[in-house]
Amino acid sequence: MRDLILQIVQWSLLVLGLGTLPALLLGPTSSCRLIALNTLGGIVLAFLVVYSLAQAKTLYLDVALVYDIFGFLGILAITRLSRFGKRIR
Amino acid sequence: MTELILAGILVLAIACLMLKDLIAAVVSLSAVSLLSVVLFLKVGAPDVAITEAAVGAGVSTLIYIWAIRVMGKRKIR
């Protein structure tokens, strides 16, 4: 029962993550694509945690931790260094 | 499940080559490294996945955006 529920959650998270790809590929502005990337990052993070829970390996949680920190750094770099709209300073 | 992830990586990599907007290409490249983290984890290499998450998703995005800002050009012809 537990394995079945974990499999269903993994497949749904994978389908939802692939569902953000049209917004990432076809989004009219760059900020639309950035929001789609952020959504995809959150879904993939949930997938990594659920996959680590399904495989019962503690080492797999470290991948989720490292990705969370550096993914936030990447999103922060894109929002800070690429000026959407008017100049900041 | 692996085939779906590979199809997503292929579509995103082709889009990264074809896009004219450089910021959108960097966002697409970051999504490629994000899906390859899942792929490396699924084929059983968590250490490679950690390195890819640190370098591919974080540092290379930062360096590409920095280079685009220094270059001062948002689109290519």
Backbone of each chain as nested JSON, in Angstrom:
{
  "chains": [
    {"id": "A", "residues": [
      {"number": 1, "name": "MET", "atoms": {"N": [0.833, -1.212, 0.0], "CA": [0.0, 0.0, 0.0], "C": [0.868, 1.263, 0.0]}},
      {"number": 2, "name": "ARG", "atoms": {"N": [1.881, 1.265, 0.881], "CA": [2.764, 2.429, 0.979], "C": [3.583, 2.599, -0.307]}},
      {"number": 3, "name": "ASP", "atoms": {"N": [4.065, 1.476, -0.843], "CA": [4.826, 1.54, -2.09], "C": [3.971, 2.021, -3.249]}},
      {"number": 4, "name": "LEU", "atoms": {"N": [2.701, 1.585, -3.251], "CA": [1.794, 2.018, -4.329], "C": [1.556, 3.516, -4.275]}},
      {"number": 5, "name": "ILE", "atoms": {"N": [1.341, 4.029, -3.051], "CA": [1.091, 5.47, -2.906], "C": [2.331, 6.273, -3.297]}},
      {"number": 6, "name": "LEU", "atoms": {"N": [3.521, 5.763, -2.9], "CA": [4.743, 6.475, -3.264], "C": [4.966, 6.461, -4.772]}},
      {"number": 7, "name": "GLN", "atoms": {"N": [4.644, 5.333, -5.432], "CA": [4.762, 5.28, -6.898], "C": [3.813, 6.258, -7.566]}},
      {"number": 8, "name": "ILE", "atoms": {"N": [2.57, 6.323, -7.048], "CA": [1.583, 7.239, -7.649], "C": [2.039, 8.692, -7.488]}},
      {"number": 9, "name": "VAL", "atoms": {"N": [2.58, 9.005, -6.307], "CA": [3.04, 10.389, -6.079], "C": [4.216, 10.719, -6.988]}},
      {"number": 10, "name": "GLN", "atoms": {"N": [5.142, 9.754, -7.187], "CA": [6.275, 10.007, -8.085], "C": [5.831, 10.248, -9.522]}},
      {"number": 11, "name": "TRP", "atoms": {"N": [4.893, 9.417, -10.005], "CA": [4.438, 9.605, -11.389], "C": [3.7, 10.914, -11.553]}},
      {"number": 12, "name": "SER", "atoms": {"N": [2.862, 11.279, -10.533], "CA": [2.134, 12.548, -10.681], "C": [3.077, 13.73, -10.641]}},
      {"number": 13, "name": "LEU", "atoms": {"N": [4.117, 13.666, -9.786], "CA": [5.064, 14.78, -9.749], "C": [5.839, 14.878, -11.056]}},
      {"number": 14, "name": "LEU", "atoms": {"N": [6.154, 13.725, -11.668], "CA": [6.869, 13.755, -12.95], "C": [6.006, 14.36, -14.056]}},
      {"number": 15, "name": "VAL", "atoms": {"N": [4.718, 13.964, -14.082], "CA": [3.825, 14.505, -15.116], "C": [3.608, 15.999, -14.91]}},
      {"number": 16, "name": "LEU", "atoms": {"N": [3.483, 16.424, -13.628], "CA": [3.316, 17.856, -13.351], "C": [4.562, 18.645, -13.743]}},
      {"number": 17, "name": "GLY", "atoms": {"N": [5.753, 18.054, -13.494], "CA": [6.978, 18.732, -13.871], "C": [7.119, 18.865, -15.376]}},
      {"number": 18, "name": "LEU", "atoms": {"N": [6.718, 17.818, -16.115], "CA": [6.756, 17.945, -17.573], "C": [5.659, 18.874, -18.07]}},
      {"number": 19, "name": "GLY", "atoms": {"N": [4.612, 19.08, -17.264], "CA": [3.56, 20.017, -17.651], "C": [3.989, 21.463, -17.584]}},
      {"number": 20, "name": "THR", "atoms": {"N": [5.073, 21.762, -16.832], "CA": [5.548, 23.146, -16.815], "C": [6.426, 23.466, -18.015]}},
      {"number": 21, "name": "LEU", "atoms": {"N": [6.795, 22.452, -18.808], "CA": [7.711, 22.71, -19.925], "C": [7.128, 23.611, -21.015]}},
      {"number": 22, "name": "PRO", "atoms": {"N": [5.829, 23.518, -21.378], "CA": [5.315, 24.474, -22.373], "C": [5.419, 25.924, -21.931]}},
      {"number": 23, "name": "ALA", "atoms": {"N": [5.177, 26.192, -20.629], "CA": [5.323, 27.566, -20.155], "C": [6.775, 27.994, -20.196]}},
      {"number": 24, "name": "LEU", "atoms": {"N": [7.701, 27.023, -20.008], "CA": [9.124, 27.38, -20.013], "C": [9.632, 27.58, -21.434]}},
      {"number": 25, "name": "LEU", "atoms": {"N": [9.046, 26.849, -22.389], "CA": [9.531, 26.964, -23.764], "C": [8.862, 28.103, -24.514]}},
      {"number": 26, "name": "LEU", "atoms": {"N": [7.564, 28.314, -24.279], "CA": [6.802, 29.243, -25.107], "C": [6.454, 30.539, -24.412]}},
      {"number": 27, "name": "GLY", "atoms": {"N": [6.889, 30.715, -23.124], "CA": [6.471, 31.893, -22.388], "C": [6.832, 33.179, -23.098]}},
      {"number": 28, "name": "PRO", "atoms": {"N": [5.907, 34.127, -23.185], "CA": [6.188, 35.3, -24.016], "C": [7.312, 36.179, -23.474]}},
      {"number": 29, "name": "THR", "atoms": {"N": [7.401, 36.333, -22.175], "CA": [8.461, 37.18, -21.622], "C": [9.432, 36.319, -20.824]}},
      {"number": 30, "name": "SER", "atoms": {"N": [10.555, 36.932, -20.451], "CA": [11.554, 36.182, -19.688], "C": [11.088, 35.906, -18.263]}},
      {"number": 31, "name": "SER", "atoms": {"N": [10.241, 36.802, -17.715], "CA": [9.788, 36.57, -16.344], "C": [8.825, 35.391, -16.272]}},
      {"number": 32, "name": "CYS", "atoms": {"N": [8.051, 35.142, -17.358], "CA": [7.199, 33.954, -17.41], "C": [8.053, 32.697, -17.35]}},
      {"number": 33, "name": "ARG", "atoms": {"N": [9.144, 32.698, -18.112], "CA": [10.025, 31.536, -18.111], "C": [10.683, 31.34, -16.757]}},
      {"number": 34, "name": "LEU", "atoms": {"N": [11.008, 32.45, -16.078], "CA": [11.648, 32.343, -14.761], "C": [10.687, 31.753, -13.739]}},
      {"number": 35, "name": "ILE", "atoms": {"N": [9.415, 32.161, -13.793], "CA": [8.415, 31.595, -12.885], "C": [8.226, 30.108, -13.164]}},
      {"number": 36, "name": "ALA", "atoms": {"N": [8.247, 29.729, -14.458], "CA": [8.118, 28.31, -14.819], "C": [9.311, 27.511, -14.305]}},
      {"number": 37, "name": "LEU", "atoms": {"N": [10.513, 28.1, -14.381], "CA": [11.712, 27.41, -13.869], "C": [11.632, 27.229, -12.361]}},
      {"number": 38, "name": "ASN", "atoms": {"N": [11.102, 28.242, -11.666], "CA": [10.976, 28.153, -10.214], "C": [9.969, 27.074, -9.821]}},
      {"number": 39, "name": "THR", "atoms": {"N": [8.861, 26.999, -10.581], "CA": [7.862, 25.956, -10.325], "C": [8.439, 24.57, -10.572]}},
      {"number": 40, "name": "LEU", "atoms": {"N": [9.198, 24.442, -11.678], "CA": [9.834, 23.158, -11.992], "C": [10.837, 22.763, -10.909]}},
      {"number": 41, "name": "GLY", "atoms": {"N": [11.562, 23.756, -10.37], "CA": [12.497, 23.477, -9.29], "C": [11.812, 22.962, -8.041]}},
      {"number": 42, "name": "GLY", "atoms": {"N": [10.676, 23.548, -7.697], "CA": [9.935, 23.074, -6.529], "C": [9.394, 21.674, -6.706]}},
      {"number": 43, "name": "ILE", "atoms": {"N": [8.892, 21.378, -7.918], "CA": [8.34, 20.051, -8.191], "C": [9.445, 19.003, -8.161]}},
      {"number": 44, "name": "VAL", "atoms": {"N": [10.607, 19.344, -8.74], "CA": [11.726, 18.394, -8.751], "C": [12.254, 18.159, -7.338]}},
      {"number": 45, "name": "LEU", "atoms": {"N": [12.221, 19.21, -6.512], "CA": [12.637, 19.057, -5.113], "C": [11.722, 18.082, -4.383]}},
      {"number": 46, "name": "ALA", "atoms": {"N": [10.418, 18.223, -4.582], "CA": [9.462, 17.285, -3.974], "C": [9.682, 15.873, -4.501]}},
      {"number": 47, "name": "PHE", "atoms": {"N": [10.005, 15.754, -5.806], "CA": [10.271, 14.429, -6.386], "C": [11.499, 13.794, -5.75]}},
      {"number": 48, "name": "LEU", "atoms": {"N": [12.553, 14.601, -5.519], "CA": [13.774, 14.045, -4.924], "C": [13.508, 13.525, -3.519]}},
      {"number": 49, "name": "VAL", "atoms": {"N": [12.716, 14.274, -2.73], "CA": [12.423, 13.846, -1.358], "C": [11.571, 12.576, -1.357]}},
      {"number": 50, "name": "VAL", "atoms": {"N": [10.56, 12.517, -2.238], "CA": [9.691, 11.347, -2.29], "C": [10.464, 10.134, -2.797]}},
      {"number": 51, "name": "TYR", "atoms": {"N": [11.384, 10.352, -3.753], "CA": [12.185, 9.241, -4.267], "C": [13.134, 8.707, -3.197]}},
      {"number": 52, "name": "SER", "atoms": {"N": [13.724, 9.617, -2.402], "CA": [14.567, 9.177, -1.294], "C": [13.773, 8.4, -0.26]}},
      {"number": 53, "name": "LEU", "atoms": {"N": [12.507, 8.798, -0.048], "CA": [11.635, 8.088, 0.897], "C": [11.261, 6.72, 0.361]}},
      {"number": 54, "name": "ALA", "atoms": {"N": [11.052, 6.628, -0.958], "CA": [10.639, 5.351, -1.543], "C": [11.786, 4.354, -1.558]}},
      {"number": 55, "name": "GLN", "atoms": {"N": [13.024, 4.866, -1.82], "CA": [14.165, 3.963, -1.864], "C": [14.767, 3.71, -0.496]}},
      {"number": 56, "name": "ALA", "atoms": {"N": [14.344, 4.466, 0.535], "CA": [14.852, 4.354, 1.908], "C": [16.365, 4.541, 1.97]}},
      {"number": 57, "name": "LYS", "atoms": {"N": [16.864, 5.544, 1.225], "CA": [18.292, 5.881, 1.271], "C": [18.427, 7.308, 1.805]}},
      {"number": 58, "name": "THR", "atoms": {"N": [19.209, 7.454, 2.881], "CA": [19.37, 8.781, 3.472], "C": [20.284, 9.664, 2.623]}},
      {"number": 59, "name": "LEU", "atoms": {"N": [21.177, 9.04, 1.862], "CA": [22.122, 9.81, 1.042], "C": [21.405, 10.606, -0.035]}},
      {"number": 60, "name": "TYR", "atoms": {"N": [20.245, 10.086, -0.499], "CA": [19.529, 10.775, -1.565], "C": [18.93, 12.097, -1.098]}},
      {"number": 61, "name": "LEU", "atoms": {"N": [18.768, 12.264, 0.23], "CA": [18.238, 13.537, 0.727], "C": [19.255, 14.66, 0.573]}},
      {"number": 62, "name": "ASP", "atoms": {"N": [20.552, 14.318, 0.573], "CA": [21.588, 15.339, 0.424], "C": [21.503, 16.012, -0.94]}},
      {"number": 63, "name": "VAL", "atoms": {"N": [21.104, 15.235, -1.962], "CA": [20.952, 15.815, -3.297], "C": [19.87, 16.894, -3.269]}},
      {"number": 64, "name": "ALA", "atoms": {"N": [18.761, 16.595, -2.569], "CA": [17.677, 17.576, -2.474], "C": [18.135, 18.824, -1.721]}},
      {"number": 65, "name": "LEU", "atoms": {"N": [18.922, 18.618, -0.666], "CA": [19.413, 19.755, 0.121], "C": [20.329, 20.648, -0.703]}},
      {"number": 66, "name": "VAL", "atoms": {"N": [21.311, 20.036, -1.379], "CA": [22.268, 20.802, -2.178], "C": [21.565, 21.489, -3.335]}},
      {"number": 67, "name": "TYR", "atoms": {"N": [20.599, 20.781, -3.974], "CA": [19.892, 21.428, -5.071], "C": [19.072, 22.61, -4.592]}},
      {"number": 68, "name": "ASP", "atoms": {"N": [18.471, 22.494, -3.394], "CA": [17.651, 23.6, -2.894], "C": [18.486, 24.852, -2.695]}},
      {"number": 69, "name": "ILE", "atoms": {"N": [19.677, 24.693, -2.081], "CA": [20.537, 25.855, -1.823], "C": [21.008, 26.487, -3.135]}},
      {"number": 70, "name": "PHE", "atoms": {"N": [21.54, 25.652, -4.057], "CA": [22.133, 26.228, -5.254], "C": [21.092, 26.645, -6.289]}},
      {"number": 71, "name": "GLY", "atoms": {"N": [19.92, 25.989, -6.272], "CA": [18.847, 26.451, -7.142], "C": [18.349, 27.821, -6.739]}},
      {"number": 72, "name": "PHE", "atoms": {"N": [18.264, 28.044, -5.425], "CA": [17.9, 29.382, -4.939], "C": [18.937, 30.409, -5.355]}},
      {"number": 73, "name": "LEU", "atoms": {"N": [20.215, 30.024, -5.294], "CA": [21.288, 30.938, -5.716], "C": [21.164, 31.282, -7.206]}},
      {"number": 74, "name": "GLY", "atoms": {"N": [20.819, 30.277, -8.026], "CA": [20.681, 30.53, -9.456], "C": [19.507, 31.435, -9.773]}},
      {"number": 75, "name": "ILE", "atoms": {"N": [18.348, 31.173, -9.105], "CA": [17.179, 32.03, -9.313], "C": [17.477, 33.463, -8.882]}},
      {"number": 76, "name": "LEU", "atoms": {"N": [18.195, 33.58, -7.738], "CA": [18.549, 34.909, -7.23], "C": [19.469, 35.635, -8.204]}},
      {"number": 77, "name": "ALA", "atoms": {"N": [20.407, 34.891, -8.818], "CA": [21.318, 35.505, -9.79], "C": [20.55, 35.984, -11.011]}},
      {"number": 78, "name": "ILE", "atoms": {"N": [19.602, 35.177, -11.492], "CA": [18.853, 35.594, -12.682], "C": [18.015, 36.823, -12.383]}},
      {"number": 79, "name": "THR", "atoms": {"N": [17.342, 36.85, -11.229], "CA": [16.492, 38.008, -10.93], "C": [17.305, 39.251, -10.624]}},
      {"number": 80, "name": "ARG", "atoms": {"N": [18.508, 39.094, -10.054], "CA": [19.268, 40.272, -9.664], "C": [20.066, 40.837, -10.833]}},
      {"number": 81, "name": "LEU", "atoms": {"N": [20.701, 39.958, -11.595], "CA": [21.626, 40.444, -12.604], "C": [20.956, 40.737, -13.939]}},
      {"number": 82, "name": "SER", "atoms": {"N": [19.785, 40.148, -14.188], "CA": [19.093, 40.508, -15.42], "C": [17.967, 41.453, -15.047]}},
      {"number": 83, "name": "ARG", "atoms": {"N": [18.033, 42.656, -15.558], "CA": [17.078, 43.683, -15.142], "C": [15.821, 43.566, -15.99]}},
      {"number": 84, "name": "PHE", "atoms": {"N": [14.749, 43.05, -15.386], "CA": [13.473, 43.035, -16.087], "C": [12.863, 44.425, -15.992]}},
      {"number": 85, "name": "GLY", "atoms": {"N": [12.568, 45.035, -17.131], "CA": [11.957, 46.337, -17.093], "C": [12.969, 47.431, -16.817]}},
      {"number": 86, "name": "LYS", "atoms": {"N": [12.678, 48.29, -15.844], "CA": [13.526, 49.457, -15.629], "C": [14.759, 49.082, -14.823]}},
      {"number": 87, "name": "ARG", "atoms": {"N": [15.721, 49.99, -14.837], "CA": [16.973, 49.764, -14.132], "C": [16.749, 49.872, -12.638]}},
      {"number": 88, "name": "ILE", "atoms": {"N": [17.512, 49.09, -11.873], "CA": [17.363, 49.123, -10.428], "C": [18.178, 50.27, -9.846]}},
      {"number": 89, "name": "ARG", "atoms": {"N": [19.415, 50.424, -10.319], "CA": [20.232, 51.492, -9.768], "C": [20.931, 52.232, -10.89]}}
    ]},
    {"id": "B", "residues": [
      {"number": 1, "name": "MET", "atoms": {"N": [9.842, 5.848, -16.823], "CA": [10.07, 7.133, -16.158], "C": [11.346, 7.788, -16.697]}},
      {"number": 2, "name": "THR", "atoms": {"N": [12.382, 6.955, -16.928], "CA": [13.64, 7.493, -17.454], "C": [13.468, 8.047, -18.865]}},
      {"number": 3, "name": "GLU", "atoms": {"N": [12.598, 7.397, -19.664], "CA": [12.388, 7.873, -21.035], "C": [11.724, 9.246, -21.052]}},
      {"number": 4, "name": "LEU", "atoms": {"N": [10.793, 9.473, -20.119], "CA": [10.134, 10.791, -20.045], "C": [11.138, 11.879, -19.685]}},
      {"number": 5, "name": "ILE", "atoms": {"N": [12.032, 11.569, -18.723], "CA": [13.037, 12.561, -18.323], "C": [13.991, 12.847, -19.488]}},
      {"number": 6, "name": "LEU", "atoms": {"N": [14.365, 11.787, -20.231], "CA": [15.26, 11.985, -21.373], "C": [14.601, 12.81, -22.468]}},
      {"number": 7, "name": "ALA", "atoms": {"N": [13.303, 12.586, -22.687], "CA": [12.586, 13.384, -23.695], "C": [12.529, 14.846, -23.283]}},
      {"number": 8, "name": "GLY", "atoms": {"N": [12.307, 15.101, -21.994], "CA": [12.299, 16.476, -21.505], "C": [13.645, 17.151, -21.669]}},
      {"number": 9, "name": "ILE", "atoms": {"N": [14.743, 16.405, -21.376], "CA": [16.094, 16.966, -21.548], "C": [16.355, 17.296, -23.013]}},
      {"number": 10, "name": "LEU", "atoms": {"N": [15.906, 16.406, -23.92], "CA": [16.138, 16.634, -25.353], "C": [15.41, 17.878, -25.847]}},
      {"number": 11, "name": "VAL", "atoms": {"N": [14.128, 18.007, -25.442], "CA": [13.339, 19.169, -25.871], "C": [13.943, 20.464, -25.334]}},
      {"number": 12, "name": "LEU", "atoms": {"N": [14.371, 20.446, -24.059], "CA": [14.934, 21.665, -23.47], "C": [16.285, 22.02, -24.088]}},
      {"number": 13, "name": "ALA", "atoms": {"N": [17.089, 21.021, -24.434], "CA": [18.392, 21.316, -25.039], "C": [18.231, 21.888, -26.444]}},
      {"number": 14, "name": "ILE", "atoms": {"N": [17.277, 21.355, -27.216], "CA": [17.029, 21.913, -28.552], "C": [16.503, 23.34, -28.436]}},
      {"number": 15, "name": "ALA", "atoms": {"N": [15.619, 23.592, -27.455], "CA": [15.113, 24.943, -27.257], "C": [16.217, 25.895, -26.829]}},
      {"number": 16, "name": "CYS", "atoms": {"N": [17.177, 25.401, -26.032], "CA": [18.299, 26.245, -25.609], "C": [19.151, 26.649, -26.8]}},
      {"number": 17, "name": "LEU", "atoms": {"N": [19.265, 25.774, -27.8], "CA": [20.033, 26.144, -28.994], "C": [19.267, 27.098, -29.888]}},
      {"number": 18, "name": "MET", "atoms": {"N": [17.939, 26.98, -29.934], "CA": [17.16, 27.712, -30.912], "C": [16.695, 29.086, -30.441]}},
      {"number": 19, "name": "LEU", "atoms": {"N": [16.683, 29.326, -29.109], "CA": [16.088, 30.569, -28.617], "C": [16.967, 31.773, -28.952]}},
      {"number": 20, "name": "LYS", "atoms": {"N": [16.317, 32.889, -29.278], "CA": [17.052, 34.11, -29.6], "C": [17.346, 34.939, -28.361]}},
      {"number": 21, "name": "ASP", "atoms": {"N": [16.436, 34.874, -27.364], "CA": [16.634, 35.628, -26.132], "C": [17.652, 34.883, -25.257]}},
      {"number": 22, "name": "LEU", "atoms": {"N": [18.72, 35.595, -24.847], "CA": [19.799, 34.899, -24.139], "C": [19.409, 34.511, -22.724]}},
      {"number": 23, "name": "ILE", "atoms": {"N": [18.598, 35.359, -22.064], "CA": [18.142, 35.022, -20.71], "C": [17.273, 33.765, -20.75]}},
      {"number": 24, "name": "ALA", "atoms": {"N": [16.411, 33.67, -21.775], "CA": [15.557, 32.482, -21.907], "C": [16.393, 31.246, -22.181]}},
      {"number": 25, "name": "ALA", "atoms": {"N": [17.499, 31.402, -22.937], "CA": [18.371, 30.255, -23.194], "C": [19.057, 29.798, -21.916]}},
      {"number": 26, "name": "VAL", "atoms": {"N": [19.452, 30.747, -21.05], "CA": [20.092, 30.37, -19.784], "C": [19.094, 29.674, -18.859]}},
      {"number": 27, "name": "VAL", "atoms": {"N": [17.835, 30.161, -18.855], "CA": [16.786, 29.517, -18.055], "C": [16.55, 28.089, -18.541]}},
      {"number": 28, "name": "SER", "atoms": {"N": [16.563, 27.896, -19.862], "CA": [16.376, 26.566, -20.426], "C": [17.551, 25.648, -20.084]}},
      {"number": 29, "name": "LEU", "atoms": {"N": [18.771, 26.213, -20.094], "CA": [19.95, 25.408, -19.736], "C": [19.922, 25.006, -18.267]}},
      {"number": 30, "name": "SER", "atoms": {"N": [19.412, 25.898, -17.418], "CA": [19.277, 25.571, -16.0], "C": [18.255, 24.45, -15.793]}},
      {"number": 31, "name": "ALA", "atoms": {"N": [17.196, 24.45, -16.607], "CA": [16.208, 23.374, -16.515], "C": [16.781, 22.048, -17.012]}},
      {"number": 32, "name": "VAL", "atoms": {"N": [17.682, 22.104, -17.997], "CA": [18.354, 20.878, -18.467], "C": [19.164, 20.255, -17.33]}},
      {"number": 33, "name": "SER", "atoms": {"N": [19.941, 21.092, -16.609], "CA": [20.74, 20.538, -15.519], "C": [19.858, 20.042, -14.378]}},
      {"number": 34, "name": "LEU", "atoms": {"N": [18.681, 20.707, -14.224], "CA": [17.744, 20.28, -13.179], "C": [17.177, 18.9, -13.464]}},
      {"number": 35, "name": "LEU", "atoms": {"N": [16.809, 18.649, -14.716], "CA": [16.277, 17.324, -15.054], "C": [17.379, 16.27, -15.069]}},
      {"number": 36, "name": "SER", "atoms": {"N": [18.62, 16.677, -15.385], "CA": [19.683, 15.673, -15.38], "C": [20.074, 15.279, -13.964]}},
      {"number": 37, "name": "VAL", "atoms": {"N": [19.791, 16.154, -12.965], "CA": [19.977, 15.745, -11.566], "C": [19.073, 14.55, -11.247]}},
      {"number": 38, "name": "VAL", "atoms": {"N": [17.804, 14.642, -11.671], "CA": [16.862, 13.549, -11.443], "C": [17.311, 12.292, -12.187]}},
      {"number": 39, "name": "LEU", "atoms": {"N": [17.822, 12.475, -13.4], "CA": [18.27, 11.323, -14.201], "C": [19.459, 10.626, -13.55]}},
      {"number": 40, "name": "PHE", "atoms": {"N": [20.447, 11.425, -13.073], "CA": [21.608, 10.828, -12.408], "C": [21.202, 10.101, -11.14]}},
      {"number": 41, "name": "LEU", "atoms": {"N": [20.209, 10.657, -10.429], "CA": [19.765, 10.0, -9.2], "C": [19.04, 8.695, -9.517]}},
      {"number": 42, "name": "LYS", "atoms": {"N": [18.306, 8.676, -10.62], "CA": [17.537, 7.474, -10.941], "C": [18.404, 6.341, -11.464]}},
      {"number": 43, "name": "VAL", "atoms": {"N": [19.541, 6.669, -12.101], "CA": [20.43, 5.589, -12.53], "C": [21.413, 5.202, -11.439]}},
      {"number": 44, "name": "GLY", "atoms": {"N": [21.27, 5.816, -10.239], "CA": [22.036, 5.325, -9.104], "C": [23.391, 5.954, -8.91]}},
      {"number": 45, "name": "ALA", "atoms": {"N": [23.503, 7.27, -9.154], "CA": [24.768, 7.965, -8.901], "C": [24.492, 9.231, -8.102]}},
      {"number": 46, "name": "PRO", "atoms": {"N": [24.292, 9.127, -6.779], "CA": [23.934, 10.329, -6.014], "C": [25.071, 11.335, -5.883]}},
      {"number": 47, "name": "ASP", "atoms": {"N": [26.344, 10.866, -5.946], "CA": [27.441, 11.827, -5.833], "C": [27.561, 12.694, -7.078]}},
      {"number": 48, "name": "VAL", "atoms": {"N": [27.347, 12.074, -8.238], "CA": [27.328, 12.854, -9.483], "C": [26.149, 13.82, -9.475]}},
      {"number": 49, "name": "ALA", "atoms": {"N": [25.031, 13.383, -8.904], "CA": [23.853, 14.259, -8.835], "C": [24.109, 15.457, -7.937]}},
      {"number": 50, "name": "ILE", "atoms": {"N": [24.833, 15.238, -6.826], "CA": [25.153, 16.37, -5.941], "C": [26.054, 17.37, -6.665]}},
      {"number": 51, "name": "THR", "atoms": {"N": [27.061, 16.862, -7.379], "CA": [27.969, 17.756, -8.101], "C": [27.241, 18.507, -9.203]}},
      {"number": 52, "name": "GLU", "atoms": {"N": [26.35, 17.815, -9.911], "CA": [25.591, 18.474, -10.969], "C": [24.659, 19.539, -10.401]}},
      {"number": 53, "name": "ALA", "atoms": {"N": [24.068, 19.261, -9.229], "CA": [23.187, 20.255, -8.612], "C": [23.97, 21.479, -8.175]}},
      {"number": 54, "name": "ALA", "atoms": {"N": [25.205, 21.272, -7.678], "CA": [25.988, 22.414, -7.216], "C": [26.527, 23.218, -8.383]}},
      {"number": 55, "name": "VAL", "atoms": {"N": [27.086, 22.537, -9.378], "CA": [27.751, 23.246, -10.477], "C": [26.753, 23.651, -11.559]}},
      {"number": 56, "name": "GLY", "atoms": {"N": [25.919, 22.706, -11.997], "CA": [25.043, 22.992, -13.124], "C": [23.935, 23.962, -12.813]}},
      {"number": 57, "name": "ALA", "atoms": {"N": [23.258, 23.761, -11.684], "CA": [22.103, 24.606, -11.395], "C": [22.513, 25.937, -10.786]}},
      {"number": 58, "name": "GLY", "atoms": {"N": [23.594, 25.965, -9.989], "CA": [23.93, 27.193, -9.296], "C": [24.989, 28.019, -9.976]}},
      {"number": 59, "name": "VAL", "atoms": {"N": [26.208, 27.476, -10.058], "CA": [27.353, 28.294, -10.428], "C": [27.348, 28.624, -11.921]}},
      {"number": 60, "name": "SER", "atoms": {"N": [26.985, 27.64, -12.773], "CA": [27.046, 27.926, -14.213], "C": [25.964, 28.925, -14.623]}},
      {"number": 61, "name": "THR", "atoms": {"N": [24.788, 28.873, -13.983], "CA": [23.756, 29.883, -14.249], "C": [24.25, 31.279, -13.869]}},
      {"number": 62, "name": "LEU", "atoms": {"N": [24.888, 31.352, -12.695], "CA": [25.432, 32.635, -12.22], "C": [26.463, 33.18, -13.203]}},
      {"number": 63, "name": "ILE", "atoms": {"N": [27.359, 32.307, -13.676], "CA": [28.431, 32.766, -14.557], "C": [27.878, 33.187, -15.923]}},
      {"number": 64, "name": "TYR", "atoms": {"N": [26.9, 32.419, -16.451], "CA": [26.327, 32.793, -17.751], "C": [25.582, 34.121, -17.683]}},
      {"number": 65, "name": "ILE", "atoms": {"N": [24.785, 34.315, -16.599], "CA": [24.052, 35.576, -16.468], "C": [25.022, 36.745, -16.308]}},
      {"number": 66, "name": "TRP", "atoms": {"N": [26.096, 36.517, -15.563], "CA": [27.118, 37.544, -15.375], "C": [27.755, 37.909, -16.721]}},
      {"number": 67, "name": "ALA", "atoms": {"N": [28.075, 36.881, -17.515], "CA": [28.684, 37.13, -18.825], "C": [27.738, 37.878, -19.746]}},
      {"number": 68, "name": "ILE", "atoms": {"N": [26.434, 37.538, -19.698], "CA": [25.467, 38.251, -20.54], "C": [25.362, 39.702, -20.097]}},
      {"number": 69, "name": "ARG", "atoms": {"N": [25.437, 39.945, -18.781], "CA": [25.348, 41.314, -18.297], "C": [26.579, 42.126, -18.704]}},
      {"number": 70, "name": "VAL", "atoms": {"N": [27.752, 41.508, -18.627], "CA": [28.975, 42.207, -19.016], "C": [28.968, 42.481, -20.518]}},
      {"number": 71, "name": "MET", "atoms": {"N": [28.444, 41.51, -21.293], "CA": [28.389, 41.682, -22.745], "C": [27.389, 42.775, -23.132]}},
      {"number": 72, "name": "GLY", "atoms": {"N": [26.34, 42.958, -22.315], "CA": [25.42, 44.063, -22.507], "C": [24.455, 43.89, -23.648]}},
      {"number": 73, "name": "LYS", "atoms": {"N": [24.255, 42.677, -24.11], "CA": [23.354, 42.454, -25.236], "C": [22.371, 41.356, -24.837]}},
      {"number": 74, "name": "ARG", "atoms": {"N": [21.094, 41.636, -24.958], "CA": [20.096, 40.687, -24.475], "C": [19.686, 39.68, -25.54]}},
      {"number": 75, "name": "LYS", "atoms": {"N": [19.725, 40.076, -26.813], "CA": [19.251, 39.184, -27.868], "C": [20.316, 38.995, -28.923]}},
      {"number": 76, "name": "ILE", "atoms": {"N": [20.26, 37.858, -29.626], "CA": [21.124, 37.664, -30.765], "C": [20.28, 37.728, -32.034]}},
      {"number": 77, "name": "ARG", "atoms": {"N": [20.947, 38.073, -33.141], "CA": [20.199, 38.218, -34.383], "C": [19.938, 36.854, -35.003]}}
    ]}
  ]
}
